[in-house]
Amino acid sequence: MTTTTTTMLPRAAARTSGSGAAPLRDNHYRLLQVVLFWAGAVLLPLGLVVIVLGWYGAANTPYQYDQLSYLVSGGLLGLGLTFCGGFLYFGAWLARIASDQKEASKRLADTLLVLADVTSRSATTRDDGVDVSALPVTAGDGTTMHRRDCALISHREDLHPVGEHNTHLTACRVCKP
């Protein structure tokens, strides 16, 4: 009877599915994007309507002092609302870019973790399936036997495999080969 073990791949961050009763809850980038989008969607056309109403009022009055009040209230206020709505649309676009960038960086981090895991596993296994990290080694002319991946000697370059004639070696207390 053979048993297979499934190894979980590392994850940089947990993802939310986005479905459910409150998709904007705890998703501040998306909430900011929606608020900015709808504020811009209301203010931009409202500013254009106010400009048209100011023009209509100024065009239909014969007195110059009335035209000035229509110009100030309709033209400048409408122009301000239009620019404000345009900037809010731009803010919604920036919030969308920030959200997409955050998601892309999560995916990249997940991919790099998987790549690092695969690379580390392939580096510790020979072609015939032997786990190289578990082979006992000595560092230099040492008298202590370690695993190759022991934290005490992993940085050293002068590692030698333990032969059959090295029976006087003591086992490392950290890695316990």
MITORKOL-992024 format. One record per residue (C-alpha): x, y, z; residue in three letters. Coordinates in steps of 0.1 Angstrom, whole numbers. Example, Ala and Ser with C-alpha at 12.3 -4.5 7.8 and 13.67 -1.06 7.14 Angstrom:
       x       y       z   kenu
     123     -45      78    ALA
     137     -11      71    SER
//
This chain:
       x       y       z   kenu
       0       0       0    MET
      15      33     -10    THR
       6      66       6    THR
      11      99     -12    THR
      16     131       7    THR
       5     163      -8    THR
      28     192      -1    THR
      11     226       2    MET
      26     253     -19    LEU
      36     285      -1    PRO
      13     315      -4    ARG
      23     351       0    ALA
     -11     363      10    ALA
     -46     350      13    ALA
     -70     360     -15    ARG
    -106     370     -11    THR
    -129     356     -37    SER
    -148     389     -40    GLY
    -182     371     -38    SER
    -206     373      -9    GLY
    -230     397       7    ALA
    -205     426      11    ALA
    -179     425     -17    PRO
    -164     459      -8    LEU
    -160     451      29    ARG
    -123     451      39    ASP
    -114     460       3    ASN
    -104     496       7    HIS
     -89     501     -28    TYR
    -121     489     -45    ARG
    -143     509     -22    LEU
    -122     541     -29    LEU
    -125     534     -66    GLN
    -162     530     -65    VAL
    -168     561     -44    VAL
    -145     582     -67    LEU
    -161     569     -98    PHE
    -196     576     -88    TRP
    -187     611     -74    ALA
    -171     619    -107    GLY
    -200     604    -126    ALA
    -224     627    -108    VAL
    -203     659    -107    LEU
    -190     660    -142    LEU
    -224     660    -160    PRO
    -239     682    -133    LEU
    -212     708    -140    GLY
    -220     707    -177    LEU
    -257     711    -169    VAL
    -250     741    -146    VAL
    -229     757    -174    ILE
    -257     753    -199    VAL
    -282     767    -174    LEU
    -259     797    -168    GLY
    -256     803    -205    TRP
    -293     800    -210    TYR
    -300     825    -182    GLY
    -274     849    -195    ALA
    -286     846    -231    ALA
    -323     853    -221    ASN
    -318     884    -200    THR
    -314     919    -216    PRO
    -296     934    -186    TYR
    -259     932    -182    GLN
    -259     930    -144    TYR
    -281     899    -146    ASP
    -258     884    -171    GLN
    -228     888    -148    LEU
    -246     868    -120    SER
    -255     840    -144    TYR
    -219     840    -156    LEU
    -206     837    -120    VAL
    -232     812    -107    SER
    -236     791    -138    GLY
    -203     794    -157    GLY
    -177     794    -129    LEU
    -196     770    -106    LEU
    -203     747    -136    GLY
    -167     748    -146    LEU
    -155     740    -111    GLY
    -179     711    -109    LEU
    -168     698    -142    THR
    -131     699    -133    PHE
    -138     684     -99    CYS
    -157     655    -115    GLY
    -128     650    -140    GLY
    -103     649    -112    PHE
    -125     624     -93    LEU
    -126     602    -124    TYR
     -88     604    -126    PHE
     -86     594     -89    GLY
    -109     564     -96    ALA
     -85     554    -124    TRP
     -55     557    -100    LEU
     -73     536     -74    ALA
     -79     510    -100    ARG
     -43     510    -110    ILE
     -33     506     -73    ALA
     -56     477     -68    SER
     -44     460    -100    ASP
      -8     466     -89    GLN
     -14     451     -55    LYS
     -30     420     -70    GLU
      -1     416     -95    ALA
      25     419     -68    SER
       6     392     -48    LYS
       6     369     -78    ARG
      43     376     -84    LEU
      52     369     -48    ALA
      32     336     -50    ASP
      50     326     -82    THR
      84     335     -67    LEU
      77     314     -36    LEU
      67     284     -58    VAL
      98     289     -79    LEU
     120     291     -49    ALA
     104     259     -34    ASP
     108     240     -66    VAL
     144     252     -70    THR
     153     243     -35    SER
     138     208     -38    ARG
     156     201     -71    SER
     189     214     -57    ALA
     187     189     -28    THR
     178     158     -49    THR
     202     140     -72    ARG
     191     125    -105    ASP
     187      90     -89    ASP
     163     104     -62    GLY
     187     106     -33    VAL
     182     135      -9    ASP
     216     153     -10    VAL
     207     174      20    SER
     205     144      43    ALA
     240     130      34    LEU
     264     132      63    PRO
     295     155      57    VAL
     323     170      77    THR
     336     205      75    ALA
     373     208      68    GLY
     393     184      91    ASP
     365     185     117    GLY
     355     156     139    THR
     318     163     139    THR
     294     148     114    MET
     267     171     100    HIS
     239     169      75    ARG
     247     190      44    ARG
     219     214      52    ASP
     229     219      89    CYS
     227     256      99    ALA
     262     254     115    LEU
     280     245      83    ILE
     257     254      54    SER
     278     285      46    HIS
     311     266      43    ARG
     327     256      11    GLU
     351     229      25    ASP
     326     201      30    LEU
     337     165      26    HIS
     314     135      25    PRO
     318     111      54    VAL
     334      79      43    GLY
     331      44      58    GLU
     365      47      75    HIS
     355      77      96    ASN
     340      59     126    THR
     355      82     152    HIS
     332     111     142    LEU
     306     125     166    THR
     271     134     155    ALA
     261     171     155    CYS
     236     180     182    ARG
     218     205     160    VAL
     211     185     128    CYS
     214     150     142    LYS
     225     132     110    PRO
//
